[in-house]
Amino acid sequence: MEYILRQSKLCLGPMSINIIDSIIDFSNKTGTYVTFIPSRRQIEWNGGYVNNWTTEDFSNYIKSKSRYVCIQRDHGGPGQGSLDDDGYESLKHDCKFYDSIHIDPWKKYSRFADGLKWTIDLLNFCYQENPNLYYEVGTEEAIRKFTAEEVEKLLYEVKKSVKKEIFERILFCVIQSGTALKNGINTGNYNDNRLIKMINVVKTYKKLSKEHNGDYMDKDIMIDRFSNGLDSLNIAPELGVVETKIILEDLKNKNLTEKIELFYKMCLDSDKWKKWVSDDFIPENNKEKLIEICGHYVFSHPCFNEIKMIEDGEIKHQLYQYLESIYTPIDAKSYYTENRKNVLTNEETMEDIFSLKEFPISMSCVPLDFKGYKYLDMVFQICKKTGIIQIKDYPSLNDMYIVPHNMSYGKIWDDLFELMSKKIDGIVNKSNILEIGGGSLLLASKILKNDDISSYVVYEKNSSKLHTNDERISMIKEYFTDETEIDFSPDIIIHSHVLEHVCYPNDFISVIKKNMKINGYHCFIVPNLQETFKKKYANSLNFEHNVLISEPYINVMLHNNNFEIIDKEYYLDHSIIYITRYIKNDVFQIKFPNMYEEYRNLGLEFKSYYENIVDKLNKHIDEFDGDIYLFGGHIFSQYLIKFGLNTNKILNILDNSKEKENHKLYGFELVVKNPSIIEDKKNVAIIVKAATYQKEIEKQLYDLNENVIIFK
């Protein structure tokens, strides 16, 4: 739930059952993370105007239908419901059924000292009710205007006054940039300097920024907010207006004036329109506008079905199109970093080698109903001064790692981690260990066999305790970034096959240095990329392995960051194990070597190799009369397909990961099956191009079916 809350760029109001269903459908099909933000008037413990649902009813409905959404109470607290109250009865139910609560006493208690006291009291109450909740603090401009200084004071005082555990569960702080809602439009004056100032305050406290009132917003201004660092934006009334307009337009097209008048009268009598209009608004002169603003409030009225003539299916279809329209500009501007400089030197020294058009940006396998594929041209570039090869554009981490794909390990990985754990054994002495990117904790499970390890902290966004649940482990479900500050001093920092995933590897090493103690150990495993790229392995360079961070560059980065190499071991053609120590001595900074000629030739050879191998494989496919499969729900298959592999006769992709079974390879419609499907086949061929794992996989396939033909 924390991950979904953090990744929800847009938080959407559940204004009606059609809107809720459309959001769930959109989220499931595109893999888009969404947070529902019900207000107390919409959904309440004793029923609200949306489908007459209680808090429990709404929660049960949402959580039975979606994998990608969560629920946060919007404006939880005193005076925020239909009646003036202290908010506690409502919060009791929110604590039981929701994932997060926006703590907002500011409508009733606008004086700063009073609002602060109520914020602290409500946080303490909710934490006591449910310690697993997350929170948002602050309020929108329409309720109480805040300055950046007041936002800072709010966070400072809350941090000082509540338990550390509570403050850490505050994910969002509301910031303001000068806008509010009135008469069905976004009013006020957007002030990007104010926005940036508030965002910087929130970042100081390691919180995410949230702005309310994202409704009716010009898309360029919305994009500008996100470009300036805003993390999330609320949209609610606009959704209700969109559905109301769909219903109203249908009535107008059918010339049903009596029903339109009835719709107007129902809205007028509800009085719900009054909070959204200015003092000079005259209802009888603005009947359609009043309906548009207020229509969604009466959808659950017993007589509303006498008004609505359009089918719910058509309403949902149009709402889905609307959701596509608001998410498209955000995605178009925010899902990759464009035209990067050399990631080691920050110089504009890159030139193109070759490119693969419209390559899928994730190496994942996704549910069968997933439709939100994103593609980028995979442009291979080389630096004229250092020779380092990197992919031109870098997709966002959220899009690349939409689901974990590090759950299954074979003998090669098991033996590698066994070797690494033995090296760690040799330096452990009542040590505190920090691992970056622990995955499913296979390496941790081996290292933690040593009883001299005191604590083991793991930074991993997509973590699971598949291989160990050792009580010494503390999981932090975050990325380890240049803003990471750890609150203990590790004796050993570990990472395995992480360095090649980071966007700026030199900066990554510098952050590790910042968190090291003198003579502390920095131990890590990297793929032997120079060797694997020479051998044309598809897992050498891609959107995830965005930089060919090979041994010559790693050695310079370590030296320049005061890491002394005390042990280095090569493991097959697969990996290099480094054991290094942080030394205090000042070191003479050395330059990166220039590998331009050698690496440019490797790049061109890589391209030529895959063009030739795919041509050969396509001939095998054309000539074979039997069942054909492709091995690897991963980059191995994606590379072959994007280099032109003919998939028309391929029945399925085979993969050993249980998590990938009956899912699709991202970017394609090929479904993944377990290799056991070939056991009884009499005439079967499998395409296998699996790098270091080739022999291991071939043996497995021959054990399943000795008559299998392997194309490679």
C-alpha positions in Angstrom: 0.0 0.0 0.0 2.9 2.4 0.8 4.3 1.8 -2.7 0.9 2.5 -4.4 0.4 5.7 -2.3 3.9 6.9 -3.2 3.5 6.1 -6.9 0.0 7.6 -7.4 0.7 10.7 -9.5 -3.0 11.5 -9.5 -5.3 10.8 -6.5 -8.9 10.6 -7.7 -12.2 11.2 -6.0 -14.8 8.4 -6.0 -17.6 10.6 -7.1 -19.9 7.8 -8.4 -20.0 4.1 -9.0 -19.4 4.6 -12.7 -16.3 6.7 -12.0 -15.0 4.2 -9.5 -15.5 1.3 -11.9 -13.8 3.2 -14.7 -10.8 4.1 -12.6 -10.4 0.5 -11.5 -10.7 -0.7 -15.1 -8.2 1.8 -16.3 -5.8 1.0 -13.4 -6.0 -2.7 -14.0 -5.5 -2.5 -17.7 -2.6 0.0 -17.7 -0.9 -0.9 -14.5 -1.4 2.7 -13.3 -1.2 3.2 -9.5 -4.2 5.3 -8.2 -5.2 6.4 -4.8 -8.9 6.9 -4.1 -9.5 10.0 -1.9 -13.1 9.8 -0.5 -14.3 12.8 1.4 -16.5 12.3 4.5 -19.5 13.5 2.6 -18.9 11.0 -0.2 -18.2 7.9 1.9 -18.8 7.9 5.7 -19.1 5.3 8.5 -22.9 5.7 8.4 -23.3 6.2 4.7 -22.5 9.0 2.1 -23.9 10.4 -1.1 -21.8 8.0 -3.3 -23.9 4.9 -3.7 -25.0 5.3 -0.1 -21.9 3.4 0.8 -20.4 3.1 4.3 -16.6 3.3 4.9 -16.6 -0.5 5.2 -18.7 -1.1 2.1 -16.5 1.1 -0.1 -13.3 -0.5 1.2 -14.6 -4.0 0.5 -15.7 -3.1 -3.0 -12.4 -1.5 -4.0 -10.1 -4.1 -2.5 -12.1 -7.0 -4.2 -11.5 -5.5 -7.7 -8.1 -4.0 -8.0 -4.4 -4.7 -7.5 -3.1 -1.2 -8.2 -5.3 1.1 -6.1 -5.5 2.1 -2.4 -7.7 4.3 -0.3 -6.8 7.5 1.6 -9.4 9.4 3.5 -9.4 13.0 2.2 -9.9 15.8 4.8 -10.3 13.5 7.8 -11.0 15.3 11.0 -13.4 17.6 12.8 -16.1 19.5 10.9 -15.3 17.8 7.6 -18.5 15.7 7.4 -22.1 16.6 6.9 -22.5 17.5 10.6 -20.2 19.6 12.8 -18.3 17.0 15.0 -14.9 16.2 16.4 -14.3 13.6 13.7 -13.3 10.8 16.0 -16.1 8.4 15.2 -15.4 8.8 11.5 -11.6 8.2 12.1 -12.3 5.0 14.0 -13.7 3.5 10.9 -11.1 5.0 8.6 -8.4 3.5 10.8 -10.0 0.0 10.4 -10.7 0.0 6.7 -8.4 2.5 4.9 -4.7 2.6 4.0 -4.0 6.2 4.7 -5.7 9.3 6.3 -5.4 13.0 5.5 -5.3 14.6 8.9 -7.1 17.9 8.4 -8.5 19.8 11.3 -7.9 23.2 9.6 -11.5 23.9 8.5 -12.7 24.0 12.1 -9.4 25.1 13.7 -7.8 27.7 11.4 -5.6 29.3 14.1 -2.1 27.7 13.6 -1.7 26.7 17.3 -5.1 25.1 17.4 -4.7 23.3 14.0 -1.2 22.0 15.1 -2.6 20.7 18.4 -5.4 18.8 16.7 -3.1 17.5 14.0 -0.8 16.0 16.7 -3.8 14.6 18.7 -5.4 13.0 15.7 -2.1 11.4 14.5 -1.7 9.9 18.0 -5.3 8.7 18.1 -5.0 7.0 14.6 -1.7 5.4 15.4 -3.1 3.9 18.5 -6.1 2.6 16.5 -3.9 1.2 13.7 -0.1 1.4 13.7 0.0 0.3 10.0 -1.7 3.4 8.6 0.0 6.2 6.6 -0.8 9.9 6.7 -1.0 13.2 4.9 -0.8 16.5 6.8 -1.6 20.1 5.9 -4.6 21.5 4.0 -5.6 23.1 0.7 -5.7 26.8 0.1 -9.5 27.0 -0.1 -9.6 25.9 3.6 -6.6 27.8 5.0 -3.8 29.5 3.2 -0.3 28.4 4.3 3.1 30.1 3.8 6.2 28.0 3.2 7.4 29.1 6.6 4.2 27.7 8.2 4.5 24.4 6.3 8.1 24.2 7.7 6.9 25.0 11.2 4.0 22.4 11.0 6.4 19.6 10.0 9.0 20.7 12.6 6.5 20.8 15.5 4.8 17.5 14.5 8.2 15.8 14.2 9.1 17.1 17.7 5.8 16.1 19.2 5.0 12.6 18.0 6.8 9.3 18.2 9.4 8.7 15.5 7.3 5.8 14.2 4.3 8.1 13.6 6.3 10.8 11.9 7.9 8.2 9.6 4.4 7.1 8.5 3.6 10.6 7.3 4.1 10.2 3.6 2.6 13.5 2.2 2.4 17.1 3.1 0.0 19.3 1.3 1.6 22.3 -0.5 -0.1 25.3 -2.1 0.6 27.2 -5.3 -2.2 29.7 -5.4 -5.2 27.9 -6.9 -8.7 26.9 -5.8 -12.0 25.8 -7.4 -15.0 28.0 -8.1 -17.8 28.0 -10.6 -16.5 24.8 -12.2 -13.1 26.3 -13.1 -9.6 26.4 -11.5 -9.3 29.9 -10.1 -6.5 32.0 -8.6 -3.0 32.6 -9.8 -0.5 29.7 -10.1 2.8 30.7 -8.5 5.5 28.3 -9.4 8.1 30.0 -7.1 5.7 29.4 -4.2 5.2 25.8 -5.3 9.0 25.2 -5.5 9.7 26.8 -2.2 7.1 24.7 -0.4 8.3 21.5 -2.2 11.8 22.2 -1.0 10.6 22.5 2.6 8.7 19.2 2.3 11.8 17.5 0.9 13.9 18.7 3.8 11.7 16.5 6.0 11.8 13.6 3.5 8.1 13.8 2.7 6.3 13.8 -0.6 4.5 16.9 -1.8 0.8 16.8 -2.6 -1.4 19.5 -4.0 -5.2 19.5 -3.9 -7.6 21.1 -6.4 -6.0 19.7 -9.6 -9.4 19.9 -11.3 -10.0 21.8 -14.5 -6.3 22.4 -14.8 -4.6 23.4 -18.0 -2.5 20.3 -18.9 0.7 22.4 -19.5 0.4 23.8 -16.0 -0.2 20.4 -14.6 3.0 19.1 -16.3 4.8 22.2 -15.1 3.9 21.3 -11.5 5.3 17.8 -11.9 8.4 19.1 -13.7 9.0 21.4 -10.7 9.0 18.4 -8.4 5.4 18.0 -7.3 4.9 14.3 -6.3 1.1 14.0 -6.4 -2.1 15.9 -7.4 -5.7 15.5 -6.3 -8.6 15.6 -8.8 -12.2 15.1 -7.5 -15.1 17.4 -8.5 -13.9 17.4 -12.2 -14.6 13.7 -12.4 -18.2 14.2 -11.3 -18.6 17.1 -13.8 -17.3 14.9 -16.6 -19.9 12.2 -15.9 -22.7 14.8 -15.4 -21.8 16.4 -18.8 -22.0 12.9 -20.4 -25.5 12.4 -19.0 -26.6 16.0 -19.7 -25.3 15.9 -23.3 -27.3 12.7 -24.0 -30.5 14.4 -22.7 -29.9 17.4 -24.9 -29.2 15.3 -28.0 -32.5 13.5 -27.3 -34.3 16.8 -26.8 -35.6 15.6 -23.4 -36.1 19.1 -21.9 -38.5 18.0 -19.2 -35.9 15.6 -17.8 -33.2 18.3 -18.0 -35.5 20.6 -16.0 -36.1 17.8 -13.4 -32.3 17.2 -13.2 -31.9 21.0 -12.5 -34.6 21.0 -9.8 -33.1 17.9 -8.1 -29.6 19.6 -8.1 -31.0 23.0 -6.9 -32.9 21.4 -4.0 -29.9 19.5 -2.8 -28.0 22.8 -2.0 -24.8 21.0 -2.7 -23.9 23.5 -5.4 -23.5 26.4 -3.0 -20.0 25.6 -1.8 -18.7 25.6 -5.4 -20.0 28.9 -6.7 -19.3 32.6 -6.1 -21.7 35.0 -4.3 -23.0 36.5 -7.5 -24.0 33.1 -9.0 -27.7 33.2 -10.0 -29.1 29.6 -10.4 -32.0 30.3 -12.8 -29.6 32.1 -15.2 -27.0 29.3 -15.0 -29.1 26.1 -15.0 -26.7 23.9 -17.1 -23.7 25.2 -15.1 -25.5 24.3 -11.8 -26.3 20.8 -13.1 -22.7 20.3 -14.2 -21.3 21.4 -10.8 -23.8 19.6 -8.7 -25.0 16.6 -10.8 -22.9 13.9 -9.2 -24.3 14.7 -5.8 -27.7 13.4 -6.8 -26.7 10.3 -8.7 -27.8 8.2 -5.8 -31.2 10.0 -5.5 -34.0 7.4 -5.6 -35.6 9.2 -8.6 -32.4 9.7 -10.6 -32.9 6.7 -12.8 -36.0 8.4 -14.2 -33.7 11.2 -15.5 -30.7 9.2 -16.9 -31.3 7.7 -20.3 -27.8 6.7 -21.3 -26.5 3.2 -20.5 -23.8 2.9 -17.8 -21.6 1.0 -20.2 -21.4 4.0 -22.5 -20.8 6.3 -19.6 -17.9 4.2 -18.5 -16.5 4.1 -22.0 -16.4 7.8 -22.2 -15.0 8.1 -18.6 -12.2 5.7 -19.6 -11.3 8.0 -22.6 -11.2 10.9 -20.2 -8.8 9.1 -17.9 -6.5 8.4 -20.9 -6.6 12.1 -21.7 -5.4 13.3 -18.3 -2.8 10.6 -17.9 -1.3 10.8 -21.4 0.4 14.2 -21.0 1.8 13.3 -17.6 3.3 10.0 -19.0 4.6 11.7 -22.1 6.6 14.2 -20.1 7.6 12.2 -17.0 8.5 8.6 -17.9 12.0 9.0 -19.1 15.2 11.2 -18.8 16.1 12.4 -22.3 19.4 13.2 -23.9 21.7 12.4 -21.0 25.3 13.5 -21.0 28.2 11.2 -20.2 27.0 9.7 -16.8 30.6 9.6 -15.5 31.9 13.0 -16.5 28.7 15.0 -17.2 30.2 16.1 -20.5 28.3 16.3 -23.8 30.6 13.8 -25.5 28.1 11.1 -26.7 27.5 9.9 -30.2 25.1 7.3 -31.6 26.2 3.8 -32.5 22.8 2.2 -33.5 19.2 2.1 -32.2 16.3 -0.3 -31.9 13.0 1.3 -32.5 10.1 1.3 -30.0 11.7 -1.1 -27.5 9.6 -2.0 -24.4 10.8 -0.1 -21.4 10.2 -2.8 -18.8 11.6 -6.4 -18.7 8.7 -7.6 -16.7 5.9 -10.0 -17.2 2.4 -8.5 -16.6 -1.2 -9.7 -16.2 -3.1 -10.8 -19.3 -5.4 -7.8 -19.2 -2.5 -5.3 -18.9 -2.6 -2.7 -21.7 -0.3 0.1 -20.6 2.8 -0.7 -22.5 5.4 2.1 -23.0 8.1 2.1 -25.6 11.2 4.1 -26.3 13.8 3.9 -29.0 16.8 2.1 -27.4 19.6 4.3 -28.7 23.2 2.9 -28.1 25.6 5.8 -27.6 29.3 6.0 -26.9 31.5 8.7 -25.3 34.2 10.1 -27.6 36.5 10.7 -24.6 36.1 7.7 -22.4 34.4 5.1 -24.7 31.7 4.3 -22.2 28.6 3.0 -23.9 25.2 4.0 -22.5 21.6 4.0 -23.6 20.5 7.5 -24.5 17.2 7.7 -22.6 16.5 6.4 -19.1 12.9 5.4 -18.3 11.6 6.1 -14.8 12.2 3.4 -12.1 8.4 3.1 -11.6 7.9 2.1 -15.2 10.8 -0.2 -15.5 10.2 -2.1 -12.2 6.4 -2.3 -12.3 6.6 -5.8 -10.8 9.5 -7.7 -9.3 11.4 -10.1 -11.6 14.1 -11.3 -9.3 12.2 -14.1 -7.5 13.7 -17.2 -9.2 17.4 -18.3 -9.0 19.2 -21.2 -10.5 22.4 -22.9 -9.6 24.6 -20.2 -11.1 23.2 -17.5 -8.8 23.1 -19.8 -5.8 26.8 -20.7 -6.1 27.7 -17.0 -6.7 25.9 -15.9 -3.5 27.5 -18.8 -1.6 30.9 -17.6 -2.7 30.1 -14.0 -1.7 28.8 -15.0 1.7 32.0 -16.8 2.5 34.0 -13.7 1.7 31.7 -11.7 4.0 32.3 -14.3 6.8 35.9 -13.4 6.7 35.4 -9.7 7.7 32.3 -10.0 10.0 33.0 -9.0 13.6 29.7 -8.2 15.4 28.9 -6.2 12.3 25.9 -4.1 11.3 25.3 -4.7 7.6 23.4 -2.5 5.1 22.4 -4.2 1.8 21.2 -2.1 -1.1 18.8 -3.9 -3.5 18.3 -7.2 -1.6 15.6 -8.6 -3.9 14.1 -11.7 -2.4 16.9 -12.0 0.2 18.8 -15.0 -1.2 22.2 -13.4 -0.6 21.0 -12.2 2.9 19.9 -15.7 3.8 23.4 -17.0 3.2 25.2 -14.2 4.9 22.9 -14.3 8.0 24.0 -17.8 8.8 26.8 -16.0 10.6 25.7 -15.4 14.2 28.2 -12.5 14.6 26.0 -10.2 12.5 24.1 -7.8 14.8 21.7 -6.2 12.4 20.9 -6.4 8.7 19.2 -3.4 7.0 17.9 -3.8 3.4 17.0 -1.0 1.0 14.8 -2.6 -1.6 11.7 -1.0 -3.3 10.3 -4.3 -4.6 11.3 -6.5 -1.7 10.1 -9.8 -0.5 11.2 -12.2 2.3 11.0 -15.2 0.1 14.3 -16.7 1.2 14.6 -15.6 4.8 12.6 -14.0 7.6 15.6 -13.6 10.0 14.6 -11.3 12.9 17.8 -9.3 12.4 16.5 -8.0 9.1 14.9 -4.5 8.8 13.3 -3.8 5.5 13.2 -0.3 4.1 11.0 -0.3 0.9 12.7 2.7 -0.8 15.3 3.2 -3.5 18.8 4.1 -2.2 19.4 7.5 -3.7 21.6 10.6 -3.4 19.0 11.9 -0.9 19.3 8.8 1.3 20.5 9.4 4.8 20.8 6.4 7.1 20.5 6.7 10.9 23.2 4.2 11.9 26.8 3.5 10.9 27.1 0.3 9.0 30.3 -1.7 9.3 29.7 -3.3 5.9 27.7 -2.1 2.9 26.7 -4.7 0.3 25.1 -4.7 -3.1 24.8 -7.3 -5.8 24.0 -6.6 -9.4 22.8 -3.1 -8.5 25.6 -0.8 -9.8 24.7 -1.5 -13.5 21.1 -0.5 -12.8 21.7 3.0 -11.4 21.5 6.0 -13.7 24.7 7.7 -12.4 27.1 5.0 -11.0 29.8 7.4 -9.9 27.3 9.4 -7.8 26.0 6.1 -6.4 29.5 5.2 -5.2 29.8 8.7 -3.7 26.6 8.3 -1.7 27.9 5.0 -0.3 31.1 6.7 0.7 29.1 9.4 2.5 27.5 6.7 4.6 30.7 4.7 5.4 32.8 4.7 8.5 36.6 4.8 8.1 37.9 1.2 7.5 34.3 0.1 6.8 33.8 -2.5 4.1 32.1 -1.9 0.8 31.5 -5.4 -0.8 29.6 -5.9 -4.0 29.0 -8.0 -7.1 28.7 -6.6 -10.6 28.2 -8.4 -13.9 31.4 -8.7 -15.9 29.9 -6.5 -18.6 33.1 -6.2 -20.7 33.1 -10.0 -21.0 29.4 -10.5 -21.5 29.1 -7.7 -24.0 32.0 -9.2 -26.0 30.0 -12.5 -26.0 26.9 -10.7 -27.2 24.8 -11.5 -24.2 21.4 -9.7 -24.3 21.4 -9.0 -20.6 24.6 -6.9 -20.9 23.0 -3.6 -21.9 19.4 -2.5 -22.0 17.1 0.1 -20.3 17.8 -1.5 -16.9 21.5 -2.0 -17.4 21.7 1.4 -18.9 25.5 1.9 -18.8 28.2 -0.5 -19.8 29.9 0.0 -16.4 32.8 -2.3 -17.0 35.8 -3.0 -14.8 38.1 -0.2 -16.1 35.6 2.4 -15.1 34.7 0.7 -11.8 38.3 0.7 -10.7 38.6 4.4 -11.3 35.4 5.2 -9.4 36.5 3.2 -6.4 40.0 4.8 -6.3 38.6 8.3 -6.6 36.2 7.7 -3.8 38.8 6.4 -1.4 37.9 2.7 -1.7 40.9 0.4 -1.6 40.4 -3.0 -3.4 41.5 -5.7 -1.0 40.0 -8.7 -2.9 38.6 -9.2 -6.4 37.4 -12.5 -7.8 36.0 -13.4 -11.3 33.0 -15.8 -11.3 32.6 -17.6 -14.6 31.9 -15.0 -17.3 29.1 -13.9 -15.2 30.3 -11.6 -12.4 33.1 -9.9 -10.5 33.2 -9.8 -6.7 34.8 -6.8 -5.1 35.8 -6.5 -1.5 36.9 -2.9 -0.8 37.6 -0.8 2.3 37.1 2.9 2.8 40.4 4.6 3.6 40.9 8.1 5.1 44.1 8.9 3.1 43.8 11.6 0.4 44.1 10.0 -3.0 45.3 11.5 -6.3 42.3 11.7 -8.6 42.8 9.7 -11.8 41.0 10.0 -15.2 38.8 7.5 -16.8 40.5 5.4 -19.5 39.5 5.9 -23.1 38.0 2.7 -24.5 36.4 4.3 -27.5 37.8 2.3 -30.4 37.5 -1.1 -28.6 34.0 -0.5 -27.3 32.6 1.1 -30.5 33.7 -2.0 -32.4 32.0 -4.1 -29.7 28.8 -2.2 -30.2 28.8 -2.6 -34.0 29.6 -6.3 -33.6 26.7 -6.7 -31.1 24.3 -5.3 -33.6 25.6 -7.4 -36.5 25.5 -10.6 -34.4 21.9 -10.2 -33.5 20.9 -9.4 -37.1 22.6 -12.6 -38.3 21.3 -14.8 -35.5 17.7 -13.7 -35.9 18.0 -14.3 -39.7 19.2 -17.8 -38.9 16.5 -18.4 -36.3 13.8 -17.2 -38.7 14.9 -19.8 -41.2 14.7 -22.5 -38.6 11.2 -21.4 -37.7 10.1 -21.3 -41.3 11.4 -24.9 -41.9 10.1 -26.5 -38.7 6.8 -28.3 -38.7 5.9 -28.7 -35.1 5.4 -26.7 -31.8 7.8 -23.8 -31.3 8.5 -22.0 -28.1 10.7 -19.2 -27.0 12.6 -19.4 -23.7 12.8 -16.4 -21.3 10.2 -14.1 -20.1 12.8 -11.4 -20.0 15.2 -9.3 -22.0 16.5 -12.4 -23.9 13.2 -12.7 -25.7 12.7 -9.0 -26.1 16.0 -8.5 -27.9 15.3 -11.3 -30.3 11.9 -10.0 -31.1 13.0 -6.4 -31.6 15.8 -7.5 -33.9 13.1 -9.1 -36.1 12.4 -12.6 -34.8 9.3 -14.0 -36.4 6.8 -14.8 -33.6 3.9 -15.9 -35.8 4.6 -19.6 -35.1 5.7 -19.2 -31.5 3.1 -20.7 -29.2 4.3 -19.4 -25.8 7.3 -18.1 -23.9 8.7 -20.6 -21.4 10.2 -19.5 -18.0 10.9 -21.1 -14.7 9.5 -18.3 -12.6 6.2 -19.2 -11.0 5.4 -15.5 -10.8 5.5 -15.1 -14.6 3.3 -18.1 -15.5 0.1 -17.1 -17.3 1.4 -13.5 -17.6 2.5 -11.7 -20.8 6.0 -10.6 -21.7 5.8 -6.8 -21.3 5.4 -5.1 -24.8 4.0 -8.2 -26.5 1.0 -10.6 -26.4 3.0 -13.8 -25.9 1.9 -15.7 -22.7 4.4 -17.3 -20.4 4.1 -21.0 -19.5 6.2 -23.4 -17.3 8.8 -25.4 -19.3 7.0 -28.6 -18.2 4.5 -28.0 -21.0 6.9 -29.7 -23.4 7.2 -33.0 -21.5 4.8 -35.0 -23.8 5.5 -33.2 -27.0 6.7 -35.4 -29.8 7.7 -32.7 -32.2 8.9 -29.6 -30.4 11.5 -26.9 -30.8 12.6 -24.2 -28.4 14.5 -21.0 -29.2 17.1 -20.4 -26.4 19.5 -17.5 -26.3 20.2 -17.3 -22.6 23.8 -16.0 -22.1 25.6 -17.6 -19.1 22.5 -19.7 -18.3 22.5 -21.5 -21.7 23.9 -24.8 -20.7 21.8 -24.9 -17.5 18.6 -24.3 -19.4 19.5 -26.7 -22.2 20.0 -29.5 -19.7 16.7 -28.8 -18.0 14.9 -28.9 -21.3 16.6 -32.2 -22.4 15.7 -33.7 -19.0 12.1 -32.8 -19.6 12.0 -34.1 -23.2 15.0 -35.8 -24.7 13.6 -35.3 -28.2 13.4 -31.5 -27.9 15.2 -29.5 -30.6 16.9 -26.3 -29.4 17.5 -23.4 -31.8 20.3 -21.1 -30.8 
